[in-house]
Structure formats: structure tokens, C-alpha cells
Amino acid sequence: MDRQIYDAYVDILKEELVPAMGCTEPIAVAYAGALARKVLGSLPERVELTVSGNIIKNVKSVIVPNTGGRKGLATAVAAGITCGDADAELEVIAKVTDAQLIDLKEYLERKNITIAESTAKCPFDLQVRVFGRGDESAFVRIVAHHTNVVRIEKNGEVLRSIAFSDEAVQPPENRKLLSVEGIVEFAQEVDLVDVRETLQRQIDYNMHIASVGLEEKYGASVGKILLRSYGNSVQNRAKAWAAAGSDARMNGCELPVVINSGSGNQGMTASIPVIIYAKECNVSEDLLLRALVVSNLVTIHLKTGIGSLSAYCGATSAGVGAGAGICFLYGGGVKEISHTIVNALAINSGMICDGAKASCAAKIASAVEAGLLGWQMYAHDSQFYGGDGIIVKGVENTIKAVSMVARDGMRATDDEIIHLMVHSEEA
């Protein structure tokens, strides 16, 4: 395999599969708040938070961990300011003390936080401006993804400035090297020393939170209901365990997960079903790791053309990735995995993202089912063909077509979803 592509794939896995505690959008808000306070050097007297509609959508209904069950943008930014460790990035509020919870409560009661919607066209725009005593101020802006700090100011002086566009998100250059053929070749050839630590952490973290989601009461208990209703088959367990991880994560569980494409739900969807099937088949640890390479990189490949935030549910892409990884476990190569991807995309593309909340667990179950059905269809000599709806001949062409629908075609859908969630009264 070409060394440049090999190194790029290793880097992509290490860049994408990182730990985060809680839904990543409120955690990004908390991170920006913690960083702004650090730059200011004191507890802010006043906070101005400006965020894009997609961030509003993904923060509105999800519990921010380690905040005593609180939700919302004000909670997220205040948690970062009063309790956060900016150096911990997406684990910014992983170590909140009881004393800090009292500080958070008092800070929120002061009602010194104003929130506005960003006018930038970029779906991920996060700005925090804080004010101290006198003329002291600080400003932090994050664009495109959760830790991409593009600007820092203190008292009007620019401390960091990185060029960016607020029109659209451009993927990193190394993501453009991804292809289904390259992913399978890499999975077959990779020296597991290069990826073992990253993937083992994903296994440990994501299976742990899934087990907690099945043991305890979180959200709508989708994972538990799946097991109680449909039995203990490996297919149902793959859906149930992935859903249970989301049950816990969306509803205040304070355990970290390893994310994929900026999302913990996608990280769990891409990994947990593959792990469940690997245990069922009693395959070697090495084969499991190689299958996780496939599932994770396929997910990232699909998400690259869509962007991190859109009206297109990211679990769909991760479910396709899981189907591809499971196909690899059963001996599938480029041909079999390509057909699995196309079939799965034909089944579930178009499932909307209406923010982070309890029902994400059910959407994960649906996405995993689509990935598994896409794999089983080809295993039974059945497939969808170019011209069937948005399916185009060739797996890469189909991926591009779905990306265009999700990124461009669903913009108006995204606007309407955000309007309904943010500006309409609850029924």
C-alpha cells in the first residue's frame, strides 16, 4: 500500500477516535467557555454566547453530564466557565466536584448569559465572549469541528488567528484519500501496533457505557426494550447494545465514549455492533481490530462529504460502517463490502437529525438494522442497482450522491427542523 495513504489512514483514526464525555456539542460549548475563562484569567461577570442553529439543535434537549441533570446552552457554557478544565478539551467537565456544582447553580442564577444565533453559513460556529471587571474581556471562536479554535482574543488583542471560511466546512486534505478499496486494503495490511491503542480504547469505553445503559434506567430505555421484545439473537444484541450506549449518553451518564466524526453516537454505532458480532463468532482480537478499522474508516468516509452537522442523521453513516465491518469479519473483501455499503445507503438514507436527545437510541437501532440488512442482502445474492432511487453505479459514486443529498439537498430541511425546535412552542 502507498506509504502516504497508509500514514494518512493511521492519522485519520487517531484524529477522529478520541474520548469525549457527554454529547459533543454541549461539551464543545463547555470547552469554549472554559477556554474563554482561562484567557480572561478570572470568573466572567457577563457572557455572550453565539452559536449556529445546528449547535442549538444538538444542545437543546440533551442532558449536560456532571451538571446535576441540567440541559441547554446556558448550562453548557456555565459548566465550562465554573467547573471546566480547558486543557482536557472534550473531557472538559469530566471532573466536577460537589463544590463546583454549587458554583454552577449560583452562576446560572445570576442570569448573566445571553445567547444569540450565528449568521454564519457554516453549520458549526461557536463564539464565546466574556467580560470581567472594568474593561477586561476575552473571546474564543470555534469553527467546523469541536476543538478547532480559530480565534482567541484578550482585551481586543488577537492571541490566535487561523484562516477559515464561515461559508462551508472543508474536510482535511487527508480525508480526500479515503476510498472503500483503500480502506479494505489498509485493514488487511495495517500493522496493528499503529492502531491497537486507539481501537482498544474504543472497545473499552464504548462497551462500558453500553453495559451501563442496559443495567440502569436512562432515557427511553431503547436498548432494554429491544432485548425484552425481540430476544437475544446476535442481530438484536448488536442493535440493543449500541442503542443502550446512546440511552445512557444522551441522558446524563458521566462515562466517556470514543467518538467518530465528532459524534459519540456515531462512535458507538460504528463499533459496538462489530464487537458484538466478533464475540459471537469468537474471532481473534486481531481480526476484530481490522474489522473496526473498516467500520470506522467507512463511517468517516461517508461523513466527509456530508459534514459534521446537517439534517442527515449521522447514525445512518455509522450503521453503514458497522455493516461493512461485520461483512469484513465474515471474510468480505472490496466487492462484498462495496455492495453492503450501497445496499445500506439505499435503505436508510434520508433519516433526519432533529438534535441530540433520547430518541437517538432508536435511530441508532434503525441504522444498525440497515447496515446488517445491506450485508445480508448481498450474502443472499440480492442487491440494489444504479438507478434505484439515489443509488448510482459504483460505491464511490453512490457515496458522492448521498453526500450531495445530505449536504446540499437537505439544507432547507435543516432550517425547518431548527425553526420547529427552537422557535415554536412545545405542543
Secondary structure as a PSIPRED ss2 file (coil, helix, strand):
# PSIPRED VFORMAT (PSIPRED V4.0)

   1 M C   1.000  0.000  0.000
   2 D C   1.000  0.000  0.000
   3 R H   0.000  1.000  0.000
   4 Q H   0.000  1.000  0.000
   5 I H   0.000  1.000  0.000
   6 Y H   0.000  1.000  0.000
   7 D H   0.000  1.000  0.000
   8 A H   0.000  1.000  0.000
   9 Y H   0.000  1.000  0.000
  10 V H   0.000  1.000  0.000
  11 D H   0.000  1.000  0.000
  12 I H   0.000  1.000  0.000
  13 L H   0.000  1.000  0.000
  14 K H   0.000  1.000  0.000
  15 E H   0.000  1.000  0.000
  16 E H   0.000  1.000  0.000
  17 L C   1.000  0.000  0.000
  18 V C   1.000  0.000  0.000
  19 P E   0.000  0.000  1.000
  20 A E   0.000  0.000  1.000
  21 M E   0.000  0.000  1.000
  22 G C   1.000  0.000  0.000
  23 C C   1.000  0.000  0.000
  24 T H   0.000  1.000  0.000
  25 E H   0.000  1.000  0.000
  26 P H   0.000  1.000  0.000
  27 I H   0.000  1.000  0.000
  28 A H   0.000  1.000  0.000
  29 V H   0.000  1.000  0.000
  30 A H   0.000  1.000  0.000
  31 Y H   0.000  1.000  0.000
  32 A H   0.000  1.000  0.000
  33 G H   0.000  1.000  0.000
  34 A H   0.000  1.000  0.000
  35 L H   0.000  1.000  0.000
  36 A H   0.000  1.000  0.000
  37 R H   0.000  1.000  0.000
  38 K H   0.000  1.000  0.000
  39 V H   0.000  1.000  0.000
  40 L H   0.000  1.000  0.000
  41 G C   1.000  0.000  0.000
  42 S C   1.000  0.000  0.000
  43 L C   1.000  0.000  0.000
  44 P C   1.000  0.000  0.000
  45 E C   1.000  0.000  0.000
  46 R E   0.000  0.000  1.000
  47 V E   0.000  0.000  1.000
  48 E E   0.000  0.000  1.000
  49 L E   0.000  0.000  1.000
  50 T E   0.000  0.000  1.000
  51 V E   0.000  0.000  1.000
  52 S C   1.000  0.000  0.000
  53 G H   0.000  1.000  0.000
  54 N H   0.000  1.000  0.000
  55 I H   0.000  1.000  0.000
  56 I H   0.000  1.000  0.000
  57 K H   0.000  1.000  0.000
  58 N H   0.000  1.000  0.000
  59 V H   0.000  1.000  0.000
  60 K C   1.000  0.000  0.000
  61 S C   1.000  0.000  0.000
  62 V C   1.000  0.000  0.000
  63 I E   0.000  0.000  1.000
  64 V C   1.000  0.000  0.000
  65 P C   1.000  0.000  0.000
  66 N C   1.000  0.000  0.000
  67 T C   1.000  0.000  0.000
  68 G C   1.000  0.000  0.000
  69 G C   1.000  0.000  0.000
  70 R C   1.000  0.000  0.000
  71 K E   0.000  0.000  1.000
  72 G C   1.000  0.000  0.000
  73 L H   0.000  1.000  0.000
  74 A H   0.000  1.000  0.000
  75 T H   0.000  1.000  0.000
  76 A H   0.000  1.000  0.000
  77 V H   0.000  1.000  0.000
  78 A H   0.000  1.000  0.000
  79 A H   0.000  1.000  0.000
  80 G H   0.000  1.000  0.000
  81 I H   0.000  1.000  0.000
  82 T H   0.000  1.000  0.000
  83 C H   0.000  1.000  0.000
  84 G C   1.000  0.000  0.000
  85 D C   1.000  0.000  0.000
  86 A H   0.000  1.000  0.000
  87 D H   0.000  1.000  0.000
  88 A H   0.000  1.000  0.000
  89 E H   0.000  1.000  0.000
  90 L H   0.000  1.000  0.000
  91 E H   0.000  1.000  0.000
  92 V C   1.000  0.000  0.000
  93 I C   1.000  0.000  0.000
  94 A C   1.000  0.000  0.000
  95 K C   1.000  0.000  0.000
  96 V C   1.000  0.000  0.000
  97 T C   1.000  0.000  0.000
  98 D H   0.000  1.000  0.000
  99 A H   0.000  1.000  0.000
 100 Q H   0.000  1.000  0.000
 101 L H   0.000  1.000  0.000
 102 I H   0.000  1.000  0.000
 103 D H   0.000  1.000  0.000
 104 L H   0.000  1.000  0.000
 105 K H   0.000  1.000  0.000
 106 E H   0.000  1.000  0.000
 107 Y H   0.000  1.000  0.000
 108 L H   0.000  1.000  0.000
 109 E H   0.000  1.000  0.000
 110 R C   1.000  0.000  0.000
 111 K C   1.000  0.000  0.000
 112 N C   1.000  0.000  0.000
 113 I E   0.000  0.000  1.000
 114 T E   0.000  0.000  1.000
 115 I E   0.000  0.000  1.000
 116 A E   0.000  0.000  1.000
 117 E E   0.000  0.000  1.000
 118 S C   1.000  0.000  0.000
 119 T C   1.000  0.000  0.000
 120 A C   1.000  0.000  0.000
 121 K C   1.000  0.000  0.000
 122 C C   1.000  0.000  0.000
 123 P C   1.000  0.000  0.000
 124 F C   1.000  0.000  0.000
 125 D E   0.000  0.000  1.000
 126 L E   0.000  0.000  1.000
 127 Q E   0.000  0.000  1.000
 128 V E   0.000  0.000  1.000
 129 R E   0.000  0.000  1.000
 130 V E   0.000  0.000  1.000
 131 F E   0.000  0.000  1.000
 132 G C   1.000  0.000  0.000
 133 R C   1.000  0.000  0.000
 134 G C   1.000  0.000  0.000
 135 D C   1.000  0.000  0.000
 136 E C   1.000  0.000  0.000
 137 S E   0.000  0.000  1.000
 138 A E   0.000  0.000  1.000
 139 F E   0.000  0.000  1.000
 140 V E   0.000  0.000  1.000
 141 R E   0.000  0.000  1.000
 142 I E   0.000  0.000  1.000
 143 V E   0.000  0.000  1.000
 144 A C   1.000  0.000  0.000
 145 H C   1.000  0.000  0.000
 146 H C   1.000  0.000  0.000
 147 T C   1.000  0.000  0.000
 148 N C   1.000  0.000  0.000
 149 V E   0.000  0.000  1.000
 150 V E   0.000  0.000  1.000
 151 R E   0.000  0.000  1.000
 152 I E   0.000  0.000  1.000
 153 E E   0.000  0.000  1.000
 154 K E   0.000  0.000  1.000
 155 N C   1.000  0.000  0.000
 156 G C   1.000  0.000  0.000
 157 E E   0.000  0.000  1.000
 158 V E   0.000  0.000  1.000
 159 L E   0.000  0.000  1.000
 160 R E   0.000  0.000  1.000
 161 S E   0.000  0.000  1.000
 162 I C   1.000  0.000  0.000
 163 A C   1.000  0.000  0.000
 164 F C   1.000  0.000  0.000
 165 S C   1.000  0.000  0.000
 166 D C   1.000  0.000  0.000
 167 E C   1.000  0.000  0.000
 168 A C   1.000  0.000  0.000
 169 V C   1.000  0.000  0.000
 170 Q C   1.000  0.000  0.000
 171 P C   1.000  0.000  0.000
 172 P C   1.000  0.000  0.000
 173 E H   0.000  1.000  0.000
 174 N H   0.000  1.000  0.000
 175 R H   0.000  1.000  0.000
 176 K H   0.000  1.000  0.000
 177 L H   0.000  1.000  0.000
 178 L C   1.000  0.000  0.000
 179 S C   1.000  0.000  0.000
 180 V H   0.000  1.000  0.000
 181 E H   0.000  1.000  0.000
 182 G H   0.000  1.000  0.000
 183 I H   0.000  1.000  0.000
 184 V H   0.000  1.000  0.000
 185 E H   0.000  1.000  0.000
 186 F H   0.000  1.000  0.000
 187 A H   0.000  1.000  0.000
 188 Q H   0.000  1.000  0.000
 189 E H   0.000  1.000  0.000
 190 V C   1.000  0.000  0.000
 191 D C   1.000  0.000  0.000
 192 L H   0.000  1.000  0.000
 193 V H   0.000  1.000  0.000
 194 D H   0.000  1.000  0.000
 195 V C   1.000  0.000  0.000
 196 R H   0.000  1.000  0.000
 197 E H   0.000  1.000  0.000
 198 T H   0.000  1.000  0.000
 199 L H   0.000  1.000  0.000
 200 Q H   0.000  1.000  0.000
 201 R H   0.000  1.000  0.000
 202 Q H   0.000  1.000  0.000
 203 I H   0.000  1.000  0.000
 204 D H   0.000  1.000  0.000
 205 Y H   0.000  1.000  0.000
 206 N H   0.000  1.000  0.000
 207 M H   0.000  1.000  0.000
 208 H H   0.000  1.000  0.000
 209 I H   0.000  1.000  0.000
 210 A H   0.000  1.000  0.000
 211 S H   0.000  1.000  0.000
 212 V H   0.000  1.000  0.000
 213 G H   0.000  1.000  0.000
 214 L H   0.000  1.000  0.000
 215 E H   0.000  1.000  0.000
 216 E C   1.000  0.000  0.000
 217 K C   1.000  0.000  0.000
 218 Y C   1.000  0.000  0.000
 219 G C   1.000  0.000  0.000
 220 A C   1.000  0.000  0.000
 221 S C   1.000  0.000  0.000
 222 V H   0.000  1.000  0.000
 223 G H   0.000  1.000  0.000
 224 K H   0.000  1.000  0.000
 225 I H   0.000  1.000  0.000
 226 L H   0.000  1.000  0.000
 227 L H   0.000  1.000  0.000
 228 R H   0.000  1.000  0.000
 229 S H   0.000  1.000  0.000
 230 Y H   0.000  1.000  0.000
 231 G C   1.000  0.000  0.000
 232 N C   1.000  0.000  0.000
 233 S C   1.000  0.000  0.000
 234 V H   0.000  1.000  0.000
 235 Q H   0.000  1.000  0.000
 236 N H   0.000  1.000  0.000
 237 R H   0.000  1.000  0.000
 238 A H   0.000  1.000  0.000
 239 K H   0.000  1.000  0.000
 240 A H   0.000  1.000  0.000
 241 W H   0.000  1.000  0.000
 242 A H   0.000  1.000  0.000
 243 A H   0.000  1.000  0.000
 244 A H   0.000  1.000  0.000
 245 G H   0.000  1.000  0.000
 246 S H   0.000  1.000  0.000
 247 D H   0.000  1.000  0.000
 248 A H   0.000  1.000  0.000
 249 R H   0.000  1.000  0.000
 250 M H   0.000  1.000  0.000
 251 N C   1.000  0.000  0.000
 252 G C   1.000  0.000  0.000
 253 C C   1.000  0.000  0.000
 254 E C   1.000  0.000  0.000
 255 L C   1.000  0.000  0.000
 256 P E   0.000  0.000  1.000
 257 V E   0.000  0.000  1.000
 258 V E   0.000  0.000  1.000
 259 I C   1.000  0.000  0.000
 260 N E   0.000  0.000  1.000
 261 S C   1.000  0.000  0.000
 262 G C   1.000  0.000  0.000
 263 S E   0.000  0.000  1.000
 264 G H   0.000  1.000  0.000
 265 N H   0.000  1.000  0.000
 266 Q H   0.000  1.000  0.000
 267 G H   0.000  1.000  0.000
 268 M H   0.000  1.000  0.000
 269 T H   0.000  1.000  0.000
 270 A H   0.000  1.000  0.000
 271 S H   0.000  1.000  0.000
 272 I H   0.000  1.000  0.000
 273 P H   0.000  1.000  0.000
 274 V H   0.000  1.000  0.000
 275 I H   0.000  1.000  0.000
 276 I H   0.000  1.000  0.000
 277 Y H   0.000  1.000  0.000
 278 A H   0.000  1.000  0.000
 279 K H   0.000  1.000  0.000
 280 E H   0.000  1.000  0.000
 281 C H   0.000  1.000  0.000
 282 N C   1.000  0.000  0.000
 283 V C   1.000  0.000  0.000
 284 S C   1.000  0.000  0.000
 285 E H   0.000  1.000  0.000
 286 D H   0.000  1.000  0.000
 287 L H   0.000  1.000  0.000
 288 L H   0.000  1.000  0.000
 289 L H   0.000  1.000  0.000
 290 R H   0.000  1.000  0.000
 291 A H   0.000  1.000  0.000
 292 L H   0.000  1.000  0.000
 293 V H   0.000  1.000  0.000
 294 V H   0.000  1.000  0.000
 295 S H   0.000  1.000  0.000
 296 N H   0.000  1.000  0.000
 297 L H   0.000  1.000  0.000
 298 V H   0.000  1.000  0.000
 299 T H   0.000  1.000  0.000
 300 I H   0.000  1.000  0.000
 301 H H   0.000  1.000  0.000
 302 L H   0.000  1.000  0.000
 303 K H   0.000  1.000  0.000
 304 T H   0.000  1.000  0.000
 305 G C   1.000  0.000  0.000
 306 I C   1.000  0.000  0.000
 307 G C   1.000  0.000  0.000
 308 S C   1.000  0.000  0.000
 309 L C   1.000  0.000  0.000
 310 S C   1.000  0.000  0.000
 311 A C   1.000  0.000  0.000
 312 Y E   0.000  0.000  1.000
 313 C C   1.000  0.000  0.000
 314 G H   0.000  1.000  0.000
 315 A H   0.000  1.000  0.000
 316 T H   0.000  1.000  0.000
 317 S H   0.000  1.000  0.000
 318 A H   0.000  1.000  0.000
 319 G H   0.000  1.000  0.000
 320 V H   0.000  1.000  0.000
 321 G H   0.000  1.000  0.000
 322 A H   0.000  1.000  0.000
 323 G H   0.000  1.000  0.000
 324 A H   0.000  1.000  0.000
 325 G H   0.000  1.000  0.000
 326 I H   0.000  1.000  0.000
 327 C H   0.000  1.000  0.000
 328 F H   0.000  1.000  0.000
 329 L H   0.000  1.000  0.000
 330 Y C   1.000  0.000  0.000
 331 G C   1.000  0.000  0.000
 332 G C   1.000  0.000  0.000
 333 G C   1.000  0.000  0.000
 334 V H   0.000  1.000  0.000
 335 K H   0.000  1.000  0.000
 336 E H   0.000  1.000  0.000
 337 I H   0.000  1.000  0.000
 338 S H   0.000  1.000  0.000
 339 H H   0.000  1.000  0.000
 340 T H   0.000  1.000  0.000
 341 I H   0.000  1.000  0.000
 342 V H   0.000  1.000  0.000
 343 N H   0.000  1.000  0.000
 344 A H   0.000  1.000  0.000
 345 L H   0.000  1.000  0.000
 346 A H   0.000  1.000  0.000
 347 I H   0.000  1.000  0.000
 348 N H   0.000  1.000  0.000
 349 S C   1.000  0.000  0.000
 350 G C   1.000  0.000  0.000
 351 M C   1.000  0.000  0.000
 352 I E   0.000  0.000  1.000
 353 C C   1.000  0.000  0.000
 354 D C   1.000  0.000  0.000
 355 G C   1.000  0.000  0.000
 356 A C   1.000  0.000  0.000
 357 K C   1.000  0.000  0.000
 358 A C   1.000  0.000  0.000
 359 S C   1.000  0.000  0.000
 360 C H   0.000  1.000  0.000
 361 A H   0.000  1.000  0.000
 362 A H   0.000  1.000  0.000
 363 K H   0.000  1.000  0.000
 364 I H   0.000  1.000  0.000
 365 A H   0.000  1.000  0.000
 366 S H   0.000  1.000  0.000
 367 A H   0.000  1.000  0.000
 368 V H   0.000  1.000  0.000
 369 E H   0.000  1.000  0.000
 370 A H   0.000  1.000  0.000
 371 G H   0.000  1.000  0.000
 372 L H   0.000  1.000  0.000
 373 L H   0.000  1.000  0.000
 374 G H   0.000  1.000  0.000
 375 W H   0.000  1.000  0.000
 376 Q H   0.000  1.000  0.000
 377 M H   0.000  1.000  0.000
 378 Y H   0.000  1.000  0.000
 379 A H   0.000  1.000  0.000
 380 H C   1.000  0.000  0.000
 381 D C   1.000  0.000  0.000
 382 S C   1.000  0.000  0.000
 383 Q C   1.000  0.000  0.000
 384 F C   1.000  0.000  0.000
 385 Y C   1.000  0.000  0.000
 386 G C   1.000  0.000  0.000
 387 G C   1.000  0.000  0.000
 388 D C   1.000  0.000  0.000
 389 G C   1.000  0.000  0.000
 390 I C   1.000  0.000  0.000
 391 I C   1.000  0.000  0.000
 392 V C   1.000  0.000  0.000
 393 K C   1.000  0.000  0.000
 394 G C   1.000  0.000  0.000
 395 V H   0.000  1.000  0.000
 396 E H   0.000  1.000  0.000
 397 N H   0.000  1.000  0.000
 398 T H   0.000  1.000  0.000
 399 I H   0.000  1.000  0.000
 400 K H   0.000  1.000  0.000
 401 A H   0.000  1.000  0.000
 402 V H   0.000  1.000  0.000
 403 S H   0.000  1.000  0.000
 404 M H   0.000  1.000  0.000
 405 V H   0.000  1.000  0.000
 406 A H   0.000  1.000  0.000
 407 R H   0.000  1.000  0.000
 408 D H   0.000  1.000  0.000
 409 G H   0.000  1.000  0.000
 410 M C   1.000  0.000  0.000
 411 R H   0.000  1.000  0.000
 412 A H   0.000  1.000  0.000
 413 T H   0.000  1.000  0.000
 414 D H   0.000  1.000  0.000
 415 D H   0.000  1.000  0.000
 416 E H   0.000  1.000  0.000
 417 I H   0.000  1.000  0.000
 418 I H   0.000  1.000  0.000
 419 H H   0.000  1.000  0.000
 420 L H   0.000  1.000  0.000
 421 M H   0.000  1.000  0.000
 422 V H   0.000  1.000  0.000
 423 H H   0.000  1.000  0.000
 424 S C   1.000  0.000  0.000
 425 E C   1.000  0.000  0.000
 426 E C   1.000  0.000  0.000
 427 A C   1.000  0.000  0.000
